[in-house]
Amino acid sequence: MFLMQDIWYGAKLRPLSTPVRYAIALALFGLGLGGRFALIGLLPPTGFPFLTFFPAVMITAFVAGLWPGVMVALLSILAAWFHFIEPPGEAGMTSGDLIALAFFSLILLIDCVVIHLMTAAVARARATGEELVRNEARLQALADKLQQADLRKDEFLAMLAHELRNPLAPIAAAADLLGMDIMGKDDIRKTSQIIVRQVKHLTRMIDDLLDVSRVTRGLVRLEQQRLDAARVVTEAVEQIRPLLDQRRQNFSFRNNASAIFVLGDQKRLVQVVANLLNNAAKFTPDGGSIELALELADGQVRLTLTDNGAGMAPDFVDQSFELFAQGERASDRSQGGLGIGLALVRSLVELHGGRVLAASEGLGKGSRFTVWLPCLADLAQTPAALREPGAPPCADKDLKVLIVDDNIDAADMLAMFVESLGHQVVIETSSRRALESAARMLPQVCLLDIGLPEMDGNQLARHLRARLETAPVFIAITGYGQEQDRINAMQAGFDHHFVKPVDTAQLKNLLSAIDSAAAALTAG
């Protein structure tokens, strides 16, 4: 029976429409009735009245369902009663005939219900089996993805260790040399430049990792303003120019439009172009060619970056924007990187309402990346708040600055920098002593670490605001760089938030602006 049902299912004869089911039921009843009449000559006139009706009921319940089967059972009972148990012209029914009629009628109905239940059970089992097969396929696909993700994670950790050791090695060597006190001024200046370059490299790497975390959790905020797309490209090229020069690569930039403007976050859009250029420079051999074209196409800003470098395998092109995805690389890992740059590019471009595509004809045949961004209308239609900001004011360099950090080395280095700008500095390494020093010196600026023992920087800022008659400018200097950390600092009373290592140029400009404002207030 199960094989027969499989055949019916395989032939797609179920589920059937209601009229068709009842038509099949009537046809099967007709066959059963005709078959019983055909057997009259072979069987006694009233013998085996239900002989041909059992198959009709069973097949109907199996093919057409419960209620068509019940209908055939009832019709079979009436036909057997009228034609084969009490033929016309006889006096009446005996008690044996009544018992036989009742018994076989009950059997027909039970047979109909049982067949239907068995059919439904088999259908459910079949559906469950198919669902299990689908689930198994989905689980297998998920397991494959998890295995690939785990493999990418291991590769990423290995790359991270490699990329961290690279800048740490010259920093450690430079620190050892400085400690020997045998270096002249030129060597000290050269050593300092090496440390600065490597620290900037580490900072960019950490910023990229934090950006991945922010983007994947939807925490990136865009500071949108009207931007000249050509200026964005120029700033990005300036960042990557040392790498291009180091590898003696032929770089060209074609601006095919007089002026193209976009609405976006300058820092993020520069990051997009810089990441694309950095990727092209790494995977293009020394002396290779890289071309960048900016144009207006179909009402959108189109930026196309083409190189003649390593190229990509066809199956890797679609994966090139996935997090931690990287193509084949040499064992010396000369290309470097963590496999997150292109993932950030796609996420940031999409945040600006654009899109980015990658293309390559194959390994060794170069790559092409194309970015589309919405084009902005002219300046007259741009709100003033979105226009480019002006330069910061100059400073007079005579602020009283309180620095609080439990890391003595970090506090000393920051104090040396601030003092080099001409400001007065007091260092404290605990929140309690900071409160006492602030009451004595009445600082105009407080540079506070957030991760302080006993009382963290946020609590310290609240206490200082409550105790000092004239509130200083509070600047957070912290290793906590998430968006929520910045929000918490602002809610605690901080005016500015810097993430370690501090961008000294930005801090210098900020102190200059504070000093200028204080001088103007005093003069007034």
C-alpha positions as CSV (number, residue, x, y, z in Angstrom):
1,M,0.0,0.0,0.0
2,F,2.9,2.4,0.9
3,L,4.5,1.8,-2.5
4,M,1.1,2.5,-4.2
5,Q,0.8,5.7,-2.2
6,D,4.3,6.7,-3.3
7,I,3.3,6.1,-6.9
8,W,0.2,8.3,-6.4
9,Y,2.3,11.1,-4.8
10,G,5.0,10.7,-7.4
11,A,2.3,11.2,-10.1
12,K,1.2,14.4,-8.4
13,L,-2.4,13.1,-8.1
14,R,-2.8,14.5,-4.5
15,P,-4.0,16.8,-3.3
16,L,-7.0,16.8,-5.6
17,S,-9.7,19.4,-5.9
18,T,-13.0,18.6,-4.2
19,P,-15.1,17.9,-7.3
20,V,-12.4,15.6,-8.7
21,R,-12.2,13.7,-5.4
22,Y,-16.0,13.1,-5.3
23,A,-16.1,12.2,-9.0
24,I,-13.4,9.6,-8.4
25,A,-15.4,8.3,-5.4
26,L,-18.6,7.9,-7.5
27,A,-16.6,6.2,-10.3
28,L,-15.1,3.7,-7.8
29,F,-18.6,3.1,-6.3
30,G,-19.9,2.4,-9.9
31,L,-17.1,0.0,-10.5
32,G,-17.8,-1.8,-7.3
33,L,-21.5,-2.0,-8.0
34,G,-21.0,-3.2,-11.6
35,G,-18.5,-5.8,-10.4
36,R,-20.9,-7.1,-7.8
37,F,-23.6,-7.4,-10.4
38,A,-21.2,-9.2,-12.7
39,L,-20.6,-11.8,-10.0
40,I,-24.3,-12.7,-9.6
41,G,-24.0,-15.7,-11.8
42,L,-20.9,-16.9,-9.9
43,L,-22.1,-16.3,-6.3
44,P,-25.4,-17.0,-4.6
45,P,-27.9,-14.2,-5.1
46,T,-27.4,-12.9,-1.6
47,G,-23.9,-14.3,-0.8
48,F,-21.0,-12.0,-0.1
49,P,-23.0,-8.8,-0.6
50,F,-20.0,-6.5,0.2
51,L,-17.4,-8.4,-1.7
52,T,-16.6,-5.8,-4.4
53,F,-17.5,-2.8,-2.2
54,F,-14.6,-3.2,0.2
55,P,-11.9,-2.4,-2.5
56,A,-14.0,0.5,-3.7
57,V,-14.2,2.0,-0.2
58,M,-10.5,1.4,0.6
59,I,-9.2,2.9,-2.7
60,T,-11.6,5.9,-2.3
61,A,-10.4,6.6,1.2
62,F,-6.8,6.2,0.0
63,V,-7.1,8.4,-3.1
64,A,-9.9,10.9,-2.4
65,G,-9.8,11.2,1.4
66,L,-12.1,10.5,4.4
67,W,-15.4,12.0,3.4
68,P,-15.5,10.7,-0.2
69,G,-14.7,7.2,1.4
70,V,-17.6,7.6,3.9
71,M,-19.9,8.5,1.0
72,V,-18.9,5.4,-1.0
73,A,-19.3,3.3,2.2
74,L,-22.9,4.6,2.7
75,L,-23.8,4.1,-0.9
76,S,-22.3,0.6,-0.8
77,I,-24.4,-0.3,2.3
78,L,-27.6,0.9,0.6
79,A,-26.8,-0.9,-2.7
80,A,-25.9,-4.2,-0.8
81,W,-29.1,-3.8,1.3
82,F,-31.3,-3.2,-1.7
83,H,-29.8,-5.5,-4.3
84,F,-27.9,-8.3,-2.5
85,I,-29.3,-8.8,0.9
86,E,-33.0,-8.3,0.3
87,P,-33.6,-8.7,-3.5
88,P,-36.9,-7.2,-4.8
89,G,-39.9,-9.4,-4.5
90,E,-38.9,-11.3,-1.3
91,A,-40.9,-11.2,1.8
92,G,-38.4,-9.5,4.1
93,M,-35.0,-9.7,5.9
94,T,-34.1,-12.4,8.4
95,S,-32.3,-11.6,11.7
96,G,-29.1,-13.1,10.2
97,D,-29.3,-10.7,7.2
98,L,-29.8,-7.7,9.6
99,I,-26.7,-8.8,11.7
100,A,-24.7,-9.3,8.5
101,L,-25.7,-5.8,7.2
102,A,-24.8,-4.1,10.5
103,F,-21.5,-5.9,10.8
104,F,-20.3,-5.4,7.3
105,S,-21.5,-1.7,7.4
106,L,-19.5,-1.1,10.5
107,I,-16.5,-2.8,8.9
108,L,-16.8,-0.6,5.8
109,L,-16.8,2.6,7.9
110,I,-14.0,1.4,10.1
111,D,-12.0,0.4,7.1
112,C,-12.6,3.8,5.5
113,V,-11.4,5.6,8.7
114,V,-8.4,3.4,9.2
115,I,-7.2,3.8,5.6
116,H,-7.6,7.5,5.9
117,L,-5.6,7.7,9.1
118,M,-2.9,5.5,7.6
119,T,-2.7,7.7,4.6
120,A,-2.5,10.8,6.7
121,A,0.2,9.2,8.9
122,V,2.2,8.3,5.8
123,A,1.8,11.8,4.4
124,R,3.0,13.3,7.6
125,A,5.9,10.9,7.8
126,R,6.8,11.7,4.2
127,A,6.6,15.5,4.9
128,T,8.7,15.1,8.0
129,G,11.3,13.1,6.1
130,E,11.5,15.8,3.4
131,E,11.8,18.5,6.1
132,L,14.5,16.5,7.8
133,V,16.4,16.2,4.5
134,R,16.0,20.0,3.9
135,N,17.1,20.7,7.5
136,E,20.1,18.4,7.1
137,A,21.1,20.3,3.9
138,R,20.7,23.6,5.7
139,L,22.7,22.4,8.7
140,Q,25.4,21.1,6.4
141,A,25.6,24.4,4.6
142,L,25.7,26.2,7.9
143,A,28.4,23.9,9.1
144,D,30.4,24.6,6.0
145,K,30.1,28.3,6.5
146,L,31.1,28.0,10.2
147,Q,34.1,25.9,9.2
148,Q,35.1,28.6,6.6
149,A,34.5,31.3,9.2
150,D,36.6,29.4,11.8
151,L,39.4,29.0,9.2
152,R,39.2,32.7,8.3
153,K,39.4,33.5,12.1
154,D,42.5,31.4,12.5
155,E,44.1,33.0,9.5
156,F,43.1,36.5,10.8
157,L,44.6,35.9,14.2
158,A,47.9,34.7,12.6
159,M,47.9,37.8,10.3
160,L,47.1,40.1,13.3
161,A,50.0,38.7,15.3
162,H,52.3,39.2,12.2
163,E,51.0,42.8,11.6
164,L,51.4,43.8,15.2
165,R,54.9,42.4,15.5
166,N,56.0,44.4,12.4
167,P,55.6,47.9,13.8
168,L,56.4,46.8,17.4
169,A,59.9,45.6,16.4
170,P,61.2,49.0,15.2
171,I,59.5,50.7,18.1
172,A,61.2,48.4,20.6
173,A,64.5,48.7,18.9
174,A,64.2,52.6,18.9
175,A,63.3,52.6,22.6
176,D,66.4,50.5,23.3
177,L,68.7,52.8,21.3
178,L,67.3,55.9,23.0
179,G,67.9,54.3,26.4
180,M,71.6,53.8,25.6
181,D,72.3,57.6,25.5
182,I,74.8,57.2,22.7
183,M,72.8,58.8,19.8
184,G,73.3,62.2,18.3
185,K,70.6,64.7,17.5
186,D,70.2,63.5,13.9
187,D,69.9,59.9,15.0
188,I,67.4,60.8,17.7
189,R,65.3,62.8,15.2
190,K,65.4,59.8,12.8
191,T,64.5,57.4,15.6
192,S,61.6,59.6,16.6
193,Q,60.3,59.7,13.1
194,I,60.4,55.9,12.9
195,I,58.4,55.6,16.2
196,V,55.9,58.1,14.9
197,R,55.4,56.3,11.6
198,Q,55.0,52.9,13.3
199,V,52.6,54.2,16.0
200,K,50.5,55.8,13.2
201,H,50.5,52.4,11.5
202,L,49.3,50.7,14.7
203,T,46.7,53.3,15.2
204,R,45.3,52.8,11.8
205,M,45.2,49.1,12.3
206,I,43.3,49.4,15.6
207,D,41.0,52.0,14.1
208,D,40.1,49.6,11.3
209,L,39.4,46.9,13.8
210,L,37.2,49.2,15.8
211,D,35.5,50.4,12.7
212,V,34.6,46.8,11.8
213,S,33.0,46.4,15.2
214,R,31.0,49.7,14.8
215,V,29.9,49.0,11.3
216,T,28.7,45.5,11.9
217,R,26.7,46.7,14.9
218,G,25.3,49.7,13.1
219,L,27.0,52.3,15.4
220,V,28.8,54.4,12.8
221,R,27.6,58.0,12.7
222,L,28.2,60.0,9.6
223,E,29.1,63.7,10.0
224,Q,27.7,64.8,6.7
225,Q,28.7,67.9,4.8
226,R,29.1,69.1,1.3
227,L,32.3,67.7,-0.1
228,D,34.3,68.2,-3.3
229,A,34.9,64.6,-4.5
230,A,38.2,65.6,-6.1
231,R,39.5,66.9,-2.8
232,V,38.4,63.7,-1.1
233,V,40.5,61.7,-3.7
234,T,43.4,64.1,-3.3
235,E,43.5,63.7,0.5
236,A,43.4,59.9,0.1
237,V,46.2,59.9,-2.4
238,E,48.3,62.0,-0.1
239,Q,47.9,59.3,2.6
240,I,49.0,56.5,0.3
241,R,51.6,58.4,-1.7
242,P,54.5,57.2,0.4
243,L,53.6,53.5,-0.3
244,L,53.2,54.3,-4.1
245,D,56.6,56.0,-4.1
246,Q,58.2,53.2,-2.1
247,R,57.1,50.7,-4.7
248,R,57.8,53.0,-7.7
249,Q,54.3,52.5,-9.0
250,N,53.0,54.6,-11.8
251,F,49.9,56.4,-10.5
252,S,47.6,58.6,-12.5
253,F,44.4,60.4,-11.5
254,R,41.9,61.5,-14.1
255,N,39.2,64.0,-13.1
256,N,36.7,64.0,-16.0
257,A,34.4,66.6,-14.5
258,S,35.0,70.2,-13.5
259,A,33.3,70.0,-10.1
260,I,31.6,67.0,-8.5
261,F,30.1,67.3,-5.0
262,V,28.8,64.7,-2.7
263,L,27.1,64.8,0.7
264,G,29.0,62.7,3.2
265,D,31.5,62.3,6.0
266,Q,34.9,63.5,4.8
267,K,36.9,61.2,7.1
268,R,34.9,58.1,6.1
269,L,35.0,58.9,2.3
270,V,38.7,59.5,2.5
271,Q,39.0,56.2,4.3
272,V,37.1,54.5,1.5
273,V,39.4,55.8,-1.3
274,A,42.5,55.3,0.8
275,N,41.6,51.7,1.5
276,L,41.0,51.0,-2.2
277,L,44.3,52.7,-3.1
278,N,46.2,50.8,-0.3
279,N,44.7,47.5,-1.5
280,A,45.8,48.3,-5.1
281,A,49.3,49.4,-4.1
282,K,49.8,46.2,-2.0
283,F,48.8,43.8,-4.8
284,T,50.4,45.6,-7.7
285,P,54.1,44.7,-8.3
286,D,56.9,47.3,-8.1
287,G,56.8,49.5,-11.1
288,G,53.2,48.6,-11.8
289,S,50.4,50.9,-12.9
290,I,47.4,52.2,-10.9
291,E,44.8,54.5,-12.5
292,L,42.0,56.4,-10.7
293,A,39.2,58.0,-12.6
294,L,36.5,60.4,-11.2
295,E,33.5,61.2,-13.4
296,L,29.8,61.9,-13.4
297,A,27.8,59.1,-14.9
298,D,24.0,58.8,-15.0
299,G,23.6,61.4,-12.4
300,Q,25.9,59.7,-10.0
301,V,29.5,60.2,-8.9
302,R,31.6,57.2,-10.3
303,L,35.1,56.5,-9.0
304,T,37.0,53.7,-10.9
305,L,40.2,52.3,-9.7
306,T,42.2,50.0,-12.1
307,D,45.5,48.3,-11.6
308,N,47.6,45.7,-13.4
309,G,48.4,43.7,-10.3
310,A,47.8,40.3,-9.0
311,G,44.1,40.2,-9.9
312,M,41.6,37.8,-8.4
313,A,40.3,34.3,-9.2
314,P,36.7,34.3,-10.5
315,D,35.4,32.5,-7.4
316,F,37.0,35.1,-5.1
317,V,35.6,38.3,-6.8
318,D,32.2,37.9,-5.1
319,Q,33.9,37.2,-1.7
320,S,36.4,40.1,-1.9
321,F,34.2,42.4,0.3
322,E,33.6,39.7,2.9
323,L,35.1,40.3,6.4
324,F,38.6,38.7,6.7
325,A,38.5,37.4,3.2
326,Q,41.9,37.4,1.4
327,G,43.2,35.9,-1.8
328,E,46.3,33.8,-2.2
329,R,49.4,35.5,-0.9
330,A,53.1,34.7,-0.7
331,S,54.6,33.1,2.4
332,D,56.5,36.2,3.1
333,R,53.2,38.0,3.6
334,S,54.6,41.0,1.8
335,Q,51.2,42.4,1.0
336,G,50.3,42.7,4.7
337,G,46.9,43.7,6.0
338,L,44.1,42.0,8.0
339,G,41.5,41.4,5.3
340,I,39.1,44.1,6.6
341,G,39.8,47.0,4.4
342,L,37.4,46.1,1.5
343,A,34.7,45.0,4.0
344,L,34.9,48.5,5.5
345,V,34.8,50.0,2.0
346,R,31.5,48.3,1.1
347,S,29.9,49.1,4.5
348,L,30.9,52.8,4.4
349,V,29.9,53.2,0.8
350,E,26.5,51.7,1.5
351,L,26.1,54.0,4.5
352,H,26.4,56.9,2.1
353,G,23.7,55.5,-0.2
354,G,26.2,54.2,-2.7
355,R,27.4,50.8,-4.0
356,V,30.8,49.3,-4.9
357,L,31.7,46.4,-7.3
358,A,34.8,44.5,-7.9
359,A,35.9,42.9,-11.2
360,S,38.9,41.0,-12.5
361,E,39.7,38.9,-15.6
362,G,41.7,36.4,-13.4
363,L,44.9,35.9,-11.5
364,G,47.7,38.1,-12.8
365,K,45.4,40.2,-14.9
366,G,44.7,43.1,-12.5
367,S,41.6,44.3,-10.8
368,R,39.0,47.0,-11.1
369,F,36.9,48.5,-8.3
370,T,34.1,50.9,-9.0
371,V,32.3,53.1,-6.5
372,W,29.0,54.9,-7.1
373,L,27.8,57.7,-4.8
374,P,24.8,60.0,-5.1
375,C,25.7,63.4,-6.6
376,L,24.9,66.5,-4.6
377,A,23.2,69.6,-6.1
378,D,25.0,72.9,-6.2
379,L,26.1,75.0,-3.2
380,A,23.0,77.2,-3.3
381,Q,20.8,74.2,-2.4
382,T,23.1,72.9,0.4
383,P,22.3,73.9,4.0
384,A,24.9,76.1,5.6
385,A,25.4,73.5,8.4
386,L,26.6,71.0,5.9
387,R,29.2,73.2,4.3
388,E,32.9,72.8,4.9
389,P,34.1,74.1,8.2
390,G,36.8,76.8,8.6
391,A,40.2,76.5,10.2
392,P,40.7,76.5,14.0
393,P,41.8,79.8,15.7
394,C,45.4,80.3,16.9
395,A,46.4,79.9,20.5
396,D,48.3,82.0,23.0
397,K,49.7,79.0,24.8
398,D,49.3,79.9,28.5
399,L,46.6,77.5,29.8
400,K,46.7,75.7,33.2
401,V,46.2,72.0,32.4
402,L,45.5,69.2,34.8
403,I,46.5,65.7,33.5
404,V,45.1,62.6,35.4
405,D,46.2,59.2,34.3
406,D,47.2,56.2,36.4
407,N,49.7,55.1,33.7
408,I,52.7,57.3,34.7
409,D,54.6,56.9,31.4
410,A,51.5,57.9,29.5
411,A,50.9,60.9,31.8
412,D,54.5,62.0,31.5
413,M,54.6,61.8,27.7
414,L,51.3,63.7,27.4
415,A,52.6,66.4,29.9
416,M,55.8,66.8,27.9
417,F,53.8,67.4,24.7
418,V,51.4,69.9,26.4
419,E,54.3,71.7,28.0
420,S,56.1,72.0,24.7
421,L,53.1,74.0,23.5
422,G,53.8,76.5,26.4
423,H,51.1,75.5,28.8
424,Q,51.4,74.9,32.6
425,V,50.9,71.3,33.5
426,V,50.2,69.4,36.8
427,I,50.2,65.6,36.7
428,E,48.2,63.4,39.1
429,T,47.9,59.6,39.0
430,S,44.9,59.1,41.3
431,S,41.4,60.7,41.3
432,R,41.6,61.7,45.0
433,R,44.8,63.7,44.6
434,A,43.4,65.1,41.4
435,L,40.5,66.6,43.3
436,E,42.9,68.2,45.8
437,S,45.2,69.6,43.0
438,A,42.2,71.0,41.1
439,A,41.1,72.9,44.2
440,R,44.5,74.5,44.5
441,M,45.4,75.2,40.8
442,L,41.9,75.9,39.3
443,P,42.7,74.4,35.9
444,Q,41.3,75.7,32.7
445,V,41.6,72.3,31.0
446,C,41.4,68.8,32.5
447,L,42.8,65.9,30.4
448,L,41.4,62.8,32.2
449,D,41.8,59.1,31.6
450,I,38.6,57.2,31.9
451,G,39.9,53.9,33.3
452,L,41.1,55.2,36.6
453,P,41.1,53.1,39.8
454,E,38.9,53.9,42.8
455,M,37.0,56.6,40.9
456,D,36.8,56.4,37.1
457,G,37.2,59.4,34.8
458,N,33.5,59.9,34.3
459,Q,32.9,60.2,38.1
460,L,35.9,62.4,38.5
461,A,34.6,64.8,35.8
462,R,31.2,65.0,37.7
463,H,32.9,65.8,41.0
464,L,35.2,68.4,39.5
465,R,32.3,70.2,37.8
466,A,30.4,70.2,41.1
467,R,33.3,71.5,43.2
468,L,34.9,74.1,40.9
469,E,33.3,77.5,40.6
470,T,34.5,78.0,37.1
471,A,34.2,74.8,35.1
472,P,37.3,73.9,33.1
473,V,37.1,72.3,29.6
474,F,37.0,68.5,30.2
475,I,38.8,66.3,27.6
476,A,38.7,62.5,27.9
477,I,42.0,60.8,27.0
478,T,41.1,57.1,26.9
479,G,41.5,53.7,25.3
480,Y,37.8,53.2,25.3
481,G,36.8,54.1,21.7
482,Q,33.3,52.8,21.1
483,E,30.5,55.1,20.3
484,Q,28.7,54.2,23.6
485,D,31.9,55.2,25.5
486,R,31.9,58.6,23.8
487,I,28.2,59.0,24.7
488,N,28.9,58.0,28.3
489,A,31.7,60.5,28.6
490,M,29.6,63.4,27.2
491,Q,26.8,62.5,29.6
492,A,29.3,62.6,32.5
493,G,30.3,66.2,31.5
494,F,33.2,65.9,29.1
495,D,33.4,68.4,26.3
496,H,35.7,66.4,24.0
497,H,36.7,62.8,23.6
498,F,40.1,61.6,22.4
499,V,41.0,57.9,21.9
500,K,44.6,56.8,22.7
501,P,47.0,57.2,21.1
502,V,46.1,60.8,20.9
503,D,46.2,62.6,17.6
504,T,48.6,65.4,18.8
505,A,47.8,67.7,15.9
506,Q,44.1,67.6,16.8
507,L,44.9,68.1,20.5
508,K,47.1,71.0,19.7
509,N,44.4,72.7,17.6
510,L,41.9,72.1,20.4
511,L,44.1,73.7,23.0
512,S,44.8,76.6,20.8
513,A,41.1,77.2,20.3
514,I,40.4,76.9,24.0
515,D,43.3,79.4,24.8
516,S,42.0,81.8,22.1
517,A,38.5,81.7,23.6
518,A,39.8,82.2,27.1
519,A,41.9,85.2,25.9
520,A,39.0,86.7,24.2
521,L,36.8,86.3,27.3
522,T,39.5,88.0,29.5
523,A,39.9,90.9,27.0
524,G,36.2,91.3,27.0
